[in-house]
Amino acid sequence: MVEYDYRTVKIAGELTTAPAFYADRSSIKKWEPPYDNVEITTEEIALIVNRILEQTNDAFKIFFE
């Protein structure tokens, strides 16, 4: 679950023991309720991914596929 501005999106992926999370970029489609009727735009997806990658530290890596 990732919060972006005032909305939340669930990103599917796989957590490994490295520790690392391999996120499925294609799973970013719709916001969680109460905004679940609003699709996430391509521009918003890029902003979400960039913000996540900027906030990732060296102790825990996130990779988008």
MARTORGU-81596 format. One record per atom (N, C-alpha, C): residue number from 1; chain; x, y, z; residue in one letter; atom name. Coordinates in nm, 4 decimals, decimal comma, m for minus. Layout:
# residues N
<site n="NUM" chain="A" xx="X" yy="Y" zz="Z" res="A" atom="CA"/>
...
***
This chain:
# residues 65
<site n="1" chain="A" xx="0,0854" yy="m0,1166" zz="0,0000" res="M" atom="N"/>
<site n="1" chain="A" xx="0,0000" yy="0,0000" zz="0,0000" res="M" atom="CA"/>
<site n="1" chain="A" xx="0,0904" yy="0,1233" zz="0,0000" res="M" atom="C"/>
<site n="2" chain="A" xx="0,0614" yy="0,2141" zz="m0,0919" res="V" atom="N"/>
<site n="2" chain="A" xx="0,1387" yy="0,3370" zz="m0,1037" res="V" atom="CA"/>
<site n="2" chain="A" xx="0,0419" yy="0,4538" zz="m0,1018" res="V" atom="C"/>
<site n="3" chain="A" xx="0,0737" yy="0,5532" zz="m0,0211" res="E" atom="N"/>
<site n="3" chain="A" xx="m0,0086" yy="0,6733" zz="m0,0172" res="E" atom="CA"/>
<site n="3" chain="A" xx="0,0549" yy="0,7782" zz="m0,1073" res="E" atom="C"/>
<site n="4" chain="A" xx="m0,0261" yy="0,8351" zz="m0,1942" res="Y" atom="N"/>
<site n="4" chain="A" xx="0,0186" yy="0,9397" zz="m0,2851" res="Y" atom="CA"/>
<site n="4" chain="A" xx="m0,0802" yy="1,0540" zz="m0,2738" res="Y" atom="C"/>
<site n="5" chain="A" xx="m0,0326" yy="1,1689" zz="m0,2295" res="D" atom="N"/>
<site n="5" chain="A" xx="m0,1181" yy="1,2826" zz="m0,1972" res="D" atom="CA"/>
<site n="5" chain="A" xx="m0,2197" yy="1,2362" zz="m0,0937" res="D" atom="C"/>
<site n="6" chain="A" xx="m0,3450" yy="1,2366" zz="m0,1229" res="Y" atom="N"/>
<site n="6" chain="A" xx="m0,4476" yy="1,1983" zz="m0,0252" res="Y" atom="CA"/>
<site n="6" chain="A" xx="m0,5128" yy="1,0647" zz="m0,0606" res="Y" atom="C"/>
<site n="7" chain="A" xx="m0,4584" yy="0,9937" zz="m0,1592" res="R" atom="N"/>
<site n="7" chain="A" xx="m0,5151" yy="0,8663" zz="m0,2029" res="R" atom="CA"/>
<site n="7" chain="A" xx="m0,4157" yy="0,7527" zz="m0,1803" res="R" atom="C"/>
<site n="8" chain="A" xx="m0,4678" yy="0,6310" zz="m0,1841" res="T" atom="N"/>
<site n="8" chain="A" xx="m0,3852" yy="0,5126" zz="m0,1602" res="T" atom="CA"/>
<site n="8" chain="A" xx="m0,3984" yy="0,4163" zz="m0,2774" res="T" atom="C"/>
<site n="9" chain="A" xx="m0,2877" yy="0,3529" zz="m0,3128" res="V" atom="N"/>
<site n="9" chain="A" xx="m0,2873" yy="0,2528" zz="m0,4187" res="V" atom="CA"/>
<site n="9" chain="A" xx="m0,2163" yy="0,1281" zz="m0,3656" res="V" atom="C"/>
<site n="10" chain="A" xx="m0,2670" yy="0,0123" zz="m0,4047" res="K" atom="N"/>
<site n="10" chain="A" xx="m0,2050" yy="m0,1148" zz="m0,3679" res="K" atom="CA"/>
<site n="10" chain="A" xx="m0,1210" yy="m0,1611" zz="m0,4862" res="K" atom="C"/>
<site n="11" chain="A" xx="0,0060" yy="m0,1891" zz="m0,4592" res="I" atom="N"/>
<site n="11" chain="A" xx="0,0970" yy="m0,2335" zz="m0,5647" res="I" atom="CA"/>
<site n="11" chain="A" xx="0,1339" yy="m0,3787" zz="m0,5379" res="I" atom="C"/>
<site n="12" chain="A" xx="0,1048" yy="m0,4639" zz="m0,6335" res="A" atom="N"/>
<site n="12" chain="A" xx="0,1368" yy="m0,6065" zz="m0,6207" res="A" atom="CA"/>
<site n="12" chain="A" xx="0,2857" yy="m0,6273" zz="m0,6450" res="A" atom="C"/>
<site n="13" chain="A" xx="0,3380" yy="m0,7318" zz="m0,5864" res="G" atom="N"/>
<site n="13" chain="A" xx="0,4783" yy="m0,7626" zz="m0,6076" res="G" atom="CA"/>
<site n="13" chain="A" xx="0,5227" yy="m0,8777" zz="m0,5216" res="G" atom="C"/>
<site n="14" chain="A" xx="0,6539" yy="m0,8946" zz="m0,5139" res="E" atom="N"/>
<site n="14" chain="A" xx="0,7101" yy="m1,0054" zz="m0,4379" res="E" atom="CA"/>
<site n="14" chain="A" xx="0,8214" yy="m0,9540" zz="m0,3476" res="E" atom="C"/>
<site n="15" chain="A" xx="0,8121" yy="m0,9894" zz="m0,2204" res="L" atom="N"/>
<site n="15" chain="A" xx="0,9132" yy="m0,9537" zz="m0,1220" res="L" atom="CA"/>
<site n="15" chain="A" xx="1,0140" yy="m1,0681" zz="m0,1136" res="L" atom="C"/>
<site n="16" chain="A" xx="1,1423" yy="m1,0341" zz="m0,1236" res="T" atom="N"/>
<site n="16" chain="A" xx="1,2464" yy="m1,1361" zz="m0,1152" res="T" atom="CA"/>
<site n="16" chain="A" xx="1,3229" yy="m1,1219" zz="0,0160" res="T" atom="C"/>
<site n="17" chain="A" xx="1,4082" yy="m1,2172" zz="0,0429" res="T" atom="N"/>
<site n="17" chain="A" xx="1,4849" yy="m1,2141" zz="0,1670" res="T" atom="CA"/>
<site n="17" chain="A" xx="1,6060" yy="m1,1230" zz="0,1575" res="T" atom="C"/>
<site n="18" chain="A" xx="1,6291" yy="m1,0585" zz="0,0475" res="A" atom="N"/>
<site n="18" chain="A" xx="1,7493" yy="m0,9772" zz="0,0251" res="A" atom="CA"/>
<site n="18" chain="A" xx="1,7733" yy="m0,8630" zz="0,1235" res="A" atom="C"/>
<site n="19" chain="A" xx="1,6923" yy="m0,7823" zz="0,1794" res="P" atom="N"/>
<site n="19" chain="A" xx="1,5499" yy="m0,7596" zz="0,1520" res="P" atom="CA"/>
<site n="19" chain="A" xx="1,5291" yy="m0,6670" zz="0,0322" res="P" atom="C"/>
<site n="20" chain="A" xx="1,4357" yy="m0,7065" zz="m0,0497" res="A" atom="N"/>
<site n="20" chain="A" xx="1,3991" yy="m0,6285" zz="m0,1672" res="A" atom="CA"/>
<site n="20" chain="A" xx="1,2549" yy="m0,6594" zz="m0,2027" res="A" atom="C"/>
<site n="21" chain="A" xx="1,1904" yy="m0,5631" zz="m0,2687" res="F" atom="N"/>
<site n="21" chain="A" xx="1,0530" yy="m0,5808" zz="m0,3143" res="F" atom="CA"/>
<site n="21" chain="A" xx="1,0519" yy="m0,5584" zz="m0,4645" res="F" atom="C"/>
<site n="22" chain="A" xx="1,0053" yy="m0,6585" zz="m0,5370" res="Y" atom="N"/>
<site n="22" chain="A" xx="0,9914" yy="m0,6485" zz="m0,6819" res="Y" atom="CA"/>
<site n="22" chain="A" xx="0,8463" yy="m0,6141" zz="m0,7115" res="Y" atom="C"/>
<site n="23" chain="A" xx="0,8236" yy="m0,4892" zz="m0,7452" res="A" atom="N"/>
<site n="23" chain="A" xx="0,6887" yy="m0,4370" zz="m0,7645" res="A" atom="CA"/>
<site n="23" chain="A" xx="0,6445" yy="m0,4547" zz="m0,9093" res="A" atom="C"/>
<site n="24" chain="A" xx="0,5192" yy="m0,4906" zz="m0,9268" res="D" atom="N"/>
<site n="24" chain="A" xx="0,4591" yy="m0,5076" zz="m1,0590" res="D" atom="CA"/>
<site n="24" chain="A" xx="0,3968" yy="m0,3754" zz="m1,1011" res="D" atom="C"/>
<site n="25" chain="A" xx="0,4666" yy="m0,3033" zz="m1,1864" res="R" atom="N"/>
<site n="25" chain="A" xx="0,4217" yy="m0,1704" zz="m1,2305" res="R" atom="CA"/>
<site n="25" chain="A" xx="0,2824" yy="m0,1772" zz="m1,2940" res="R" atom="C"/>
<site n="26" chain="A" xx="0,2525" yy="m0,2875" zz="m1,3621" res="S" atom="N"/>
<site n="26" chain="A" xx="0,1233" yy="m0,2998" zz="m1,4303" res="S" atom="CA"/>
<site n="26" chain="A" xx="0,0073" yy="m0,3168" zz="m1,3322" res="S" atom="C"/>
<site n="27" chain="A" xx="0,0374" yy="m0,3409" zz="m1,2044" res="S" atom="N"/>
<site n="27" chain="A" xx="m0,0701" yy="m0,3540" zz="m1,1047" res="S" atom="CA"/>
<site n="27" chain="A" xx="m0,1203" yy="m0,2188" zz="m1,0554" res="S" atom="C"/>
<site n="28" chain="A" xx="m0,0530" yy="m0,1119" zz="m1,0945" res="I" atom="N"/>
<site n="28" chain="A" xx="m0,0942" yy="0,0226" zz="m1,0544" res="I" atom="CA"/>
<site n="28" chain="A" xx="m0,2009" yy="0,0696" zz="m1,1525" res="I" atom="C"/>
<site n="29" chain="A" xx="m0,3268" yy="0,0508" zz="m1,1161" res="K" atom="N"/>
<site n="29" chain="A" xx="m0,4364" yy="0,0833" zz="m1,2076" res="K" atom="CA"/>
<site n="29" chain="A" xx="m0,5403" yy="0,1751" zz="m1,1466" res="K" atom="C"/>
<site n="30" chain="A" xx="m0,5859" yy="0,1406" zz="m1,0257" res="K" atom="N"/>
<site n="30" chain="A" xx="m0,6933" yy="0,2177" zz="m0,9615" res="K" atom="CA"/>
<site n="30" chain="A" xx="m0,6578" yy="0,2460" zz="m0,8168" res="K" atom="C"/>
<site n="31" chain="A" xx="m0,7111" yy="0,3559" zz="m0,7676" res="W" atom="N"/>
<site n="31" chain="A" xx="m0,6937" yy="0,3922" zz="m0,6280" res="W" atom="CA"/>
<site n="31" chain="A" xx="m0,7785" yy="0,3013" zz="m0,5402" res="W" atom="C"/>
<site n="32" chain="A" xx="m0,7442" yy="0,2946" zz="m0,4146" res="E" atom="N"/>
<site n="32" chain="A" xx="m0,8241" yy="0,2223" zz="m0,3170" res="E" atom="CA"/>
<site n="32" chain="A" xx="m0,9461" yy="0,3075" zz="m0,2810" res="E" atom="C"/>
<site n="33" chain="A" xx="m1,0527" yy="0,2440" zz="m0,2282" res="P" atom="N"/>
<site n="33" chain="A" xx="m1,1727" yy="0,3189" zz="m0,1887" res="P" atom="CA"/>
<site n="33" chain="A" xx="m1,1372" yy="0,4313" zz="m0,0909" res="P" atom="C"/>
<site n="34" chain="A" xx="m1,2026" yy="0,5426" zz="m0,1014" res="P" atom="N"/>
<site n="34" chain="A" xx="m1,3248" yy="0,5719" zz="m0,1760" res="P" atom="CA"/>
<site n="34" chain="A" xx="m1,3006" yy="0,6238" zz="m0,3177" res="P" atom="C"/>
<site n="35" chain="A" xx="m1,1763" yy="0,6172" zz="m0,3674" res="Y" atom="N"/>
<site n="35" chain="A" xx="m1,1440" yy="0,6675" zz="m0,5015" res="Y" atom="CA"/>
<site n="35" chain="A" xx="m1,1300" yy="0,5548" zz="m0,6035" res="Y" atom="C"/>
<site n="36" chain="A" xx="m1,1861" yy="0,4385" zz="m0,5740" res="D" atom="N"/>
<site n="36" chain="A" xx="m1,1681" yy="0,3210" zz="m0,6587" res="D" atom="CA"/>
<site n="36" chain="A" xx="m1,2346" yy="0,3316" zz="m0,7955" res="D" atom="C"/>
<site n="37" chain="A" xx="m1,3173" yy="0,4321" zz="m0,8158" res="N" atom="N"/>
<site n="37" chain="A" xx="m1,3780" yy="0,4518" zz="m0,9477" res="N" atom="CA"/>
<site n="37" chain="A" xx="m1,2919" yy="0,5427" zz="m1,0357" res="N" atom="C"/>
<site n="38" chain="A" xx="m1,1764" yy="0,5857" zz="m0,9846" res="V" atom="N"/>
<site n="38" chain="A" xx="m1,0869" yy="0,6747" zz="m1,0579" res="V" atom="CA"/>
<site n="38" chain="A" xx="m0,9631" yy="0,5968" zz="m1,1015" res="V" atom="C"/>
<site n="39" chain="A" xx="m0,9402" yy="0,5905" zz="m1,2317" res="E" atom="N"/>
<site n="39" chain="A" xx="m0,8207" yy="0,5233" zz="m1,2827" res="E" atom="CA"/>
<site n="39" chain="A" xx="m0,6997" yy="0,6136" zz="m1,2632" res="E" atom="C"/>
<site n="40" chain="A" xx="m0,5857" yy="0,5505" zz="m1,2446" res="I" atom="N"/>
<site n="40" chain="A" xx="m0,4607" yy="0,6236" zz="m1,2286" res="I" atom="CA"/>
<site n="40" chain="A" xx="m0,4023" yy="0,6480" zz="m1,3668" res="I" atom="C"/>
<site n="41" chain="A" xx="m0,3671" yy="0,7720" zz="m1,3955" res="T" atom="N"/>
<site n="41" chain="A" xx="m0,3142" yy="0,8068" zz="m1,5278" res="T" atom="CA"/>
<site n="41" chain="A" xx="m0,1691" yy="0,7610" zz="m1,5411" res="T" atom="C"/>
<site n="42" chain="A" xx="m0,1223" yy="0,7557" zz="m1,6637" res="T" atom="N"/>
<site n="42" chain="A" xx="0,0163" yy="0,7187" zz="m1,6918" res="T" atom="CA"/>
<site n="42" chain="A" xx="0,1125" yy="0,8154" zz="m1,6241" res="T" atom="C"/>
<site n="43" chain="A" xx="0,0775" yy="0,9426" zz="m1,6244" res="E" atom="N"/>
<site n="43" chain="A" xx="0,1614" yy="1,0434" zz="m1,5612" res="E" atom="CA"/>
<site n="43" chain="A" xx="0,1677" yy="1,0223" zz="m1,4100" res="E" atom="C"/>
<site n="44" chain="A" xx="0,0538" yy="0,9887" zz="m1,3493" res="E" atom="N"/>
<site n="44" chain="A" xx="0,0505" yy="0,9629" zz="m1,2053" res="E" atom="CA"/>
<site n="44" chain="A" xx="0,1318" yy="0,8392" zz="m1,1704" res="E" atom="C"/>
<site n="45" chain="A" xx="0,1255" yy="0,7361" zz="m1,2543" res="I" atom="N"/>
<site n="45" chain="A" xx="0,2046" yy="0,6144" zz="m1,2305" res="I" atom="CA"/>
<site n="45" chain="A" xx="0,3527" yy="0,6496" zz="m1,2283" res="I" atom="C"/>
<site n="46" chain="A" xx="0,3963" yy="0,7286" zz="m1,3252" res="A" atom="N"/>
<site n="46" chain="A" xx="0,5370" yy="0,7687" zz="m1,3306" res="A" atom="CA"/>
<site n="46" chain="A" xx="0,5759" yy="0,8479" zz="m1,2057" res="A" atom="C"/>
<site n="47" chain="A" xx="0,4890" yy="0,9371" zz="m1,1606" res="L" atom="N"/>
<site n="47" chain="A" xx="0,5169" yy="1,0156" zz="m1,0407" res="L" atom="CA"/>
<site n="47" chain="A" xx="0,5222" yy="0,9278" zz="m0,9160" res="L" atom="C"/>
<site n="48" chain="A" xx="0,4311" yy="0,8325" zz="m0,9058" res="I" atom="N"/>
<site n="48" chain="A" xx="0,4281" yy="0,7404" zz="m0,7918" res="I" atom="CA"/>
<site n="48" chain="A" xx="0,5570" yy="0,6586" zz="m0,7878" res="I" atom="C"/>
<site n="49" chain="A" xx="0,5947" yy="0,6009" zz="m0,9004" res="V" atom="N"/>
<site n="49" chain="A" xx="0,7163" yy="0,5187" zz="m0,9076" res="V" atom="CA"/>
<site n="49" chain="A" xx="0,8386" yy="0,6031" zz="m0,8718" res="V" atom="C"/>
<site n="50" chain="A" xx="0,8480" yy="0,7225" zz="m0,9294" res="N" atom="N"/>
<site n="50" chain="A" xx="0,9629" yy="0,8091" zz="m0,9007" res="N" atom="CA"/>
<site n="50" chain="A" xx="0,9697" yy="0,8465" zz="m0,7540" res="N" atom="C"/>
<site n="51" chain="A" xx="0,8573" yy="0,8792" zz="m0,6942" res="R" atom="N"/>
<site n="51" chain="A" xx="0,8553" yy="0,9165" zz="m0,5525" res="R" atom="CA"/>
<site n="51" chain="A" xx="0,8973" yy="0,7988" zz="m0,4651" res="R" atom="C"/>
<site n="52" chain="A" xx="0,8495" yy="0,6792" zz="m0,4986" res="I" atom="N"/>
<site n="52" chain="A" xx="0,8885" yy="0,5603" zz="m0,4218" res="I" atom="CA"/>
<site n="52" chain="A" xx="1,0387" yy="0,5366" zz="m0,4321" res="I" atom="C"/>
<site n="53" chain="A" xx="1,0921" yy="0,5437" zz="m0,5532" res="L" atom="N"/>
<site n="53" chain="A" xx="1,2347" yy="0,5192" zz="m0,5732" res="L" atom="CA"/>
<site n="53" chain="A" xx="1,3204" yy="0,6246" zz="m0,5044" res="L" atom="C"/>
<site n="54" chain="A" xx="1,2749" yy="0,7485" zz="m0,5007" res="E" atom="N"/>
<site n="54" chain="A" xx="1,3482" yy="0,8557" zz="m0,4326" res="E" atom="CA"/>
<site n="54" chain="A" xx="1,3535" yy="0,8330" zz="m0,2819" res="E" atom="C"/>
<site n="55" chain="A" xx="1,2485" yy="0,7740" zz="m0,2263" res="Q" atom="N"/>
<site n="55" chain="A" xx="1,2401" yy="0,7568" zz="m0,0815" res="Q" atom="CA"/>
<site n="55" chain="A" xx="1,2950" yy="0,6227" zz="m0,0335" res="Q" atom="C"/>
<site n="56" chain="A" xx="1,3389" yy="0,5386" zz="m0,1259" res="T" atom="N"/>
<site n="56" chain="A" xx="1,3942" yy="0,4085" zz="m0,0895" res="T" atom="CA"/>
<site n="56" chain="A" xx="1,5361" yy="0,4272" zz="m0,0372" res="T" atom="C"/>
<site n="57" chain="A" xx="1,5668" yy="0,3631" zz="0,0745" res="N" atom="N"/>
<site n="57" chain="A" xx="1,7026" yy="0,3721" zz="0,1284" res="N" atom="CA"/>
<site n="57" chain="A" xx="1,7832" yy="0,2490" zz="0,0884" res="N" atom="C"/>
<site n="58" chain="A" xx="1,9116" yy="0,2496" zz="0,1245" res="D" atom="N"/>
<site n="58" chain="A" xx="1,9995" yy="0,1391" zz="0,0861" res="D" atom="CA"/>
<site n="58" chain="A" xx="1,9689" yy="0,0098" zz="0,1591" res="D" atom="C"/>
<site n="59" chain="A" xx="1,9005" yy="0,0181" zz="0,2723" res="A" atom="N"/>
<site n="59" chain="A" xx="1,8710" yy="m0,1015" zz="0,3509" res="A" atom="CA"/>
<site n="59" chain="A" xx="1,7588" yy="m0,1849" zz="0,2885" res="A" atom="C"/>
<site n="60" chain="A" xx="1,6718" yy="m0,1221" zz="0,2128" res="F" atom="N"/>
<site n="60" chain="A" xx="1,5589" yy="m0,1923" zz="0,1514" res="F" atom="CA"/>
<site n="60" chain="A" xx="1,5413" yy="m0,1407" zz="0,0085" res="F" atom="C"/>
<site n="61" chain="A" xx="1,5554" yy="m0,2272" zz="m0,0877" res="K" atom="N"/>
<site n="61" chain="A" xx="1,5466" yy="m0,1890" zz="m0,2289" res="K" atom="CA"/>
<site n="61" chain="A" xx="1,4094" yy="m0,2247" zz="m0,2849" res="K" atom="C"/>
<site n="62" chain="A" xx="1,3625" yy="m0,1392" zz="m0,3755" res="I" atom="N"/>
<site n="62" chain="A" xx="1,2390" yy="m0,1646" zz="m0,4485" res="I" atom="CA"/>
<site n="62" chain="A" xx="1,2717" yy="m0,1578" zz="m0,5978" res="I" atom="C"/>
<site n="63" chain="A" xx="1,2300" yy="m0,2593" zz="m0,6703" res="F" atom="N"/>
<site n="63" chain="A" xx="1,2514" yy="m0,2656" zz="m0,8144" res="F" atom="CA"/>
<site n="63" chain="A" xx="1,1152" yy="m0,2749" zz="m0,8833" res="F" atom="C"/>
<site n="64" chain="A" xx="1,0978" yy="m0,1991" zz="m0,9900" res="F" atom="N"/>
<site n="64" chain="A" xx="0,9723" yy="m0,2027" zz="m1,0661" res="F" atom="CA"/>
<site n="64" chain="A" xx="0,9956" yy="m0,2787" zz="m1,1951" res="F" atom="C"/>
<site n="65" chain="A" xx="0,9033" yy="m0,3711" zz="m1,2219" res="E" atom="N"/>
<site n="65" chain="A" xx="0,9104" yy="m0,4533" zz="m1,3434" res="E" atom="CA"/>
<site n="65" chain="A" xx="0,7923" yy="m0,4228" zz="m1,4309" res="E" atom="C"/>
***
